[in-house]
Amino acid sequence: MFFAGVDTSAIAAEWAMSELIKNPKVMEKAQGEVRRVVREKGKHKVDEEDIQEMEYLKCVVKEALRLHPPSPTLLPRETSQSSNISGYHIPPKTKVMINAWAIHRDPDLWSRAEEFVPDRFMTENFDFNGQDLKFLPFGAGRRICPGIPFGLAVVELNLANLLYWFDWELPGGADKEGLDMSEALGIEHSRKFPLQLVPIPHFNQI
């Protein structure tokens, strides 16, 4: 479970940074919040306890997981009884998979479904426990991902530190909006091409 959590957390953080680079105004807003929270506490680094006050950062992570769930089809389930869904008969003991990727991008469920809009989570109260079946980045029910607290803590703290200490550019000053967001095929929803960024120190002491 530890290694699975590390792997998916790294993928989630990479997608979050990809979306932030592609959306500079969102990046600026997220950085502003992180730096303000740390500054108001009279500190010079981000600690895990600070994350609870970074509401917009949490929205950024949720939106990244909406567009890029760690496991796009979740784990297979086996039906325990006969069911009929949208005119399809599903007999018992059928292996079924939930396409979280498609649910998260369904325009009937989400406004601006294909766009990276973290602000949507400022007004919609979604958690990661699978209570609302249109938001399932970690699954739902008894077989929901057991590593949610660990994975989220890793992603949020790492992302906060990346935003606090550095500003970010693409190599060679490439156009941010043109960043390739191609997805690799596989069980895990990773980028097809690794994200390459240039860190620019924000504080003189670095």
C-alpha angles and dihedrals in degrees: 000000000000094000092044089052093050093049097048091042091055091049092049092049091049092052091047091053090046092055092045092052090049091049107046095179091056089047091052092049093048093047091048092054095047094048093044093052092050093044094050089055091053091240135132101210141040118256128189091251090061093061093076089067094050099087096162092049088056089051090052090054092047092050092048089052091047093056095034111029111188092237108026096197097033119220120315118262131198119224115238095200143014116286140178117213122179091336095313120119113221113191123210119278091030116147109234133182127201115225100218091170091061094042091052091053098042108127089207089063103032132041112228085008097180095046129090102242112157090173089075088075092054088074102025114070105216124159129189096251097095095246091133108050095208090069112053110146091146101027127247143253128032092332097052114138107284093206099064098117093046094044094048093047090053095047096044096046095045092046092048091053093048090052095043100050103034147037113215138222137171117252113276092011091284120182108276096206089055094058111140108246097181115152127224119235115244147084091292119058102232132153116274089223121033115251113252118195138169114229117216113196111240097195127055094229094068 
